[in-house]
């Protein structure tokens, strides 16, 4: 027999549970299907465990620098990796248990554990059980992409999921991929004591960022003893006794790196390949992302896709915003759109990068007259007092409309301070509103108004290297 509900949600990631709360609160009966871990990527293999590990790595790094602050420790710093992992596991478990408990105790919500597959546009099979609903919401997330690379099938390798399960420090960690996930793990495990090599096919790290930010991040990592190999055009793998050889065709350096562990961090792919989407007639793009419109509706009436599986955002906060958009449109009579949100994200190395809106390069590519502001962290009192002066901040403003187009803060507290700019952009006000604010001293945020007061026409602003910015 078929069990009928008002709505079905597939996946208990960031968007699913909150959507279940709104729908049941509106009087609907909801079936929420989860096949593995409640909380999704963020809670189990993403933000929660990795940022907990980042915190442990930062503690180790700061302890090694103790003498700079007049703090003398007797003996060398050692890492108890099982305890580090246990701490991260506990933080993740608390979140996961909390999500599951909330859902199972939610009036009107039926939790079904198992693998969901479409039987039709309004029917889902979970094992032997068939459920149907006029509204179906897909929130299945994504996973690490594993490309077809020479020799990869002959060696053991890690992804972000298996990396957070390690309870040992690798002797030599080779990370294939020089973008956000790879760089966070690179610095983290270097601080835990591993030798680390980052291998990137492109000419520079995190290519979507401006060149000066990319260069500054490379300098930060190299200064901590991380080896960075870019322009690795022909990456291959071969087994060695208790190790893995990674072949690299670079313009300089040894053509091969021998690592005890290899981490693949070369992108993500959606968890849509085993849902039988074709039985519902759902359209996907060439990479498997479910095609959605501005309201996150698919091509099939009554079916929506939220979170990483729709290709419209790759972050926990965008997945949650997907829930907000769908709930507001369905239940509150609003007409919210995906394109209304201003892109913002962070890279959680130390110091972190907070980014909102356009990069400087993207702003210049629009052809608009620009005002560009820059300030090195060496001229931020809070950074000087903390002894953490690496990095800089930048902002781009439309000279005609006076609207902020984008900003970046690479520096201590940058992931938090960037929200002042994000708030102004969301409010749609002139940059002078922020320029005239009276911020608290001493903070990183207090120098944003100063930077806005010192802007120059975009074509006259100097393109400075990371070293130049840090030396000003």
C-alpha positions, 0 to 999 in steps of 0.5 A, a space after each residue: 500500500 502507498 502511504 500518502 503525505 502532503 509533502 516529502 522531503 528527501 535528505 536531512 541536510 541543512 534545508 530539509 529539517 527546517 523546511 519540515 518544521 515550517 511545513 508541519 507548522 502550517 498543518 501539513 503531514 510530512 515524510 522526511 527520508 534520510 538514508 545515512 546521517 542526519 545533518 548532511 555534509 555540514 554536520 558530518 563531514 564538512 563545516 562542523 568537524 573541519 572547523 573543529 579540527 581547524 580550532 585544534 590546529 590553531 591552538 597548536 600553532 598559537 602554542 608554538 608561538 607562545 614565546 612571542 607573547 611572553 608565554 613560556 612552555 616547558 618542552 615541545 608541543 605534541 599532538 594527541 590526534 585521537 583526542 583531537 579527533 574525539 573532540 571533533 567527533 563529539 561536536 558533530 555527534 551532538 549536532 547530528 543527534 540534535 537534528 534527528 531528535 528534533 525531527 522524530 519529535 516533530 508533530 506531523 513529521 514521519 521520519 523514514 530511514 532508507 534510500 529514496 528512489 523516484 517511482 514517478 513525479 509524485 511517488 518515492 520508493 524506500 525499500 519495500 515502502 511506497 510513499 507519495 505526495 503532491 509536493 516533493 523537495 529534494 535535499 540530497 547534497 553532494 560528495 567529493 568528485 573522484 575524477 578518472 586520473 591515471 593510476 588512481 584505481 591502484 592506490 589508496 586515497 582520501 576525500 574530505 569524508 575519510 579525511 575527518 575520520 583519521 586519528 593519526 597525523 600523516 607523515 607526508 600528506 599530498 593534497 591534489 587540488 589547490 582550492 578551498 577544501 584542500 587548502 584548509 586541510 593543508 594548513 590544518 595538518 601542517 600545524 598537526 605536524 605533517 609534511 604537506 604538499 599541495 598539487 594544483 593543475 592551474 597556474 595559481 591557487 584558488 583561481 576564482 580569487 584575484 591574483 593578489 589574494 591568491 598570491 598572498 594565500 600562497 605566501 601564507 602557506 609557504 611560510 608555514 612550511 607547506 610545499 605548493 606545486 602549481 601548473 601540474 598538468 599531468 597528475 598520475 598515481 602509482 603505489 609504493 611500499 607504504 606510500 603513494 607516488 604522485 607524478 607531476 608535470 610542473 615547470 619546476 621542481 621534482 617530477 614526482 612526490 612520494 606521500 604517505 597519504 593522498 587527499 583528493 580535493 578537486 571538486 564536488 558532485 551532486 548525490 543525484 545519480 542513484 535517485 532514478 530521477 528519470 522516472 519522474 522526468 526531472 531534468 539535470 545538467 551535464 554534471 548531474 545537478 538538478 535544473 531549477 528556476 529562480 524559485 528552486 522549482 524543477 521542470 516537473 510541477 510540484 518538485 523542488 531541489 534545494 541545497 548542493 544538488 541544484 548547482 545554485 550554491 555550494 555552501 551551508 548558508 546558501 542551502 539554508 537560504 534555499 529553504 527560506 526562499 521555498 518556505 516564503 514563496 509557498 507559505 508566506 505569499 512572497 516571491 523570493 528568488 535565488 538571484 536576490 542573494 548576494 554571494 558571500 563565503 569564507 576560506 577558513 585558513 588562518 588568517 581567514 578570507 571573508 569574501 562578498 560580492 564581486 572580486 576586483 577583477 569581476 568588478 573591472 570586467 563590468 566596465 563600470 567606473 570604479 572606486 577601489 579601496 585597499 588596506 594592509 593588515 599591518 595598518 590595522 591596530 587589532 591585528 598588530 595587537 594580536 600579532 597577526 598582521 598577514 593579509 589585507 582588505 579590499 573593496 570595490 564601489 560603483 563610482 556612479 551609483 555609490 553601491 558597494 560591488 564587492 569586498 574581501 578581507 584576508 586577515 584575522 577576523 576577516 570571516 566575521 568583519 566582512 559581514 558589515 559590508 554584506 549587510 550594507 550591500 543587502 540594504 542597498 545603501 550607499 557606501 557612505 552609510 558605512 563610511 560614516 559609521 562609528 565602529 568600535 575600537 580596536 576591531 578589524 571592522 573599524 578600518 573598513 570606513 577608513 578604507 572607504 574614505 581612502 578609495 581611488 579611481 579603479 583604473 588608478 589603483 595599484 595592483 600590488 603583490 601580496 608582499 607589497 601589501 603586507 609591507 606597507 
